[in-house]
Amino acid sequence: MNSDYYIQEAYKAILHNDFELAVYWFETAIAEEPDNPEIHYRCSITYARNGKMDQAFVHAKRAAEMAPGHTEYLIHINSLQSKKLTAMSRVLMESEGPDTNMNREKALEQLKQAITLDPLHTEAYVWLAVAYAEMKEYILAIAVLKEAIAMEPQNEQLTDLLQDFNKRMKSDFQKPST
């Protein structure tokens, strides 16, 4: 059989929200045509939808290596790296202990890098805003969160978070200094 059949089967699986089966069909197509960067790219996207970022990155990197300079593949790799940095930052921010401030600083740097890699990755903006808010840098938190809201104006959770940041900022400014 040729890879076109397997790709069609992968898309049928995607239409039924069966991403595991879609990955199987893309992997089968890759076995048939291992040097086809487009199949690796599509397989990578499907792995990412499954939350399997390591496998997604392997196939994205392979596609980019086979087709250097292909903009879509490079954008996809940047998007995957952005998601990975955001996830790592979340872990740092959620950890408590003597290194909490250092972890937040590292998370801030990673989140800034994540946004540079993928300026449309809303989650990175949200976590950067949360990091700033936890450091009581409310002006920065609000500014970053407003960028996220501009990307997802229908997201009520972001609007609620903005209101929370505003309340926290007002509360902190009203506290008497010691």
N, C-alpha and C positions, 0 to 999 in steps of 0.2 A: 504494500500500500504506500501511497505517497503522503507527505506531511499535510497536504491540504485537507485531507479527510480528517486527520487527527485535530487539526485546528478548528474545523467546523464542529467537531464533537466537543471541543473545549468551549466554544462559544455557546453551544446548546446548554452545556452544564452551567455556564455563567448565567444564562437567561433563567435558569432554574435555581439560582443562588447556591449552587453546589460547587464551591470554589475548590474543594479537595479533589473532586472529580475533574474539574477543569485543569488543575495542576497536573494530574495524571496524564491527561491528553496532551498538554503542552510538553511534558517530559517525554512522552512517546514520540511526538513530532520532532523533538530535539534529537532523540536517538536515530530517527530517520534522516534528519538534516542538521547535524551538529554545528555546521559552520554558517547557519542562517541567523544573523544577529536579530532580526525582527522576531523570530520565535523566542529567543532568549529574553528579549525585552518584554514581550507579552506574558511570558511565563513569570518574569520578575514582578510585573504588576499584579498578577494573580496571587503569587506568594505573599506580596505585601498586603493584599486584601485579607489574606488568611492570618495576618499578624506574624508571619514567619520571615522576619526581616533579614536574618542571616542568609537564607536561601535566596531571597529577593535580591540582596546585594550581589551575591555570586553571579546570578544571571544578568543583572544590570551591568556589572563590570565586564562580563564576557561580551555582551552586546557592544558596549563602548569600545572594547579592545578590537573587536572585529570591524567596527565602523568608526574609526577615529574622526572626531569632528562632527559627528551626527548630533545636532543640537538637542533633539528630543531625548536621546539616550543620556546625554550629559545632564540635562535638567532632571531627569528621573533619578540619576545617581545622587544629585544634590538634594533632591526631595527625601530620598531614603536616609541620607546622612543627617539631614535636618531632623527627621523623626527619631533617629537613634540618639542624637544629642539631646533632644527634648526629653526622651525617656530616661536617659542617664541623669539629666538635671532633676527630674522629678524624684528619682531615688535619692539624690543628694539632699534635696530640700525636705524630704520626708524623714530623713535620718536625724535623730536627736543624739546629743552627747557633747563632749568637750570640743568637737570640731565643727559645731553647728555654723558658726560665723564663717569659717573657712569654706565649708561646704556650700554655703549660700553664695559666697564670692565666686567659687568655681562654677556653680550653677548659672550665675549671671553671665559669666564669660561664655559658657557653652550655649546658653539661650541666645545671646547676641550673635554667636557664630551660626546657630541654627537659622535665625532670621536672615542672615546674610546669604546662606545657602539656598533658602527657599522663602522669599519674601511673602509668599501667600500661605504659609503654614500658621494658621490662626492659633493653634494650640501652643506654639512657641511664644507667641505674643502674650497669651493668657498667663502662661507660667512665668514669663519675665515680669509681668505686672504683679503677680502674686509674690514673687521674690522681692521686688521692690517694696511692696506693701509690708511684707514681713520685716523688712529692714527699716520700716517707717519712712520710706522715701515715697510718700503718697503722691506728690506732684508727678514724679516719674511713672509711678504705677498707673495713675489715671491717664496720663498721656499715652502710654503703651496700650492700655486697655481700650482707649478710644480708637486706636488704629485697628484693633481686633474687631471692635463693633462696626467700624466702617466696612470691614470685609464681610461681616455677618450681621447686618442690621436687624434681622428678624430673630436673632438669638436672645431670648429674654434672660437667660442665665447670665450673659455678659452684662446686660443692663443692670440686673440685680447686683452683680459683683461691683459694678461701678458705683452704685448707690451705697453699698457696704464700705467701699474705700472712702467715699466722701464722708460718711458718718464717722468712720474710724479717724480720719484726718481731723475732723472738727472736734471729736472727743479728745484726741491727743493735744490739740492746740488749746483746749479749754482747761486741761489739767494744770494745776499750779506747779511751777518748777520747784524742785527740791535742792 
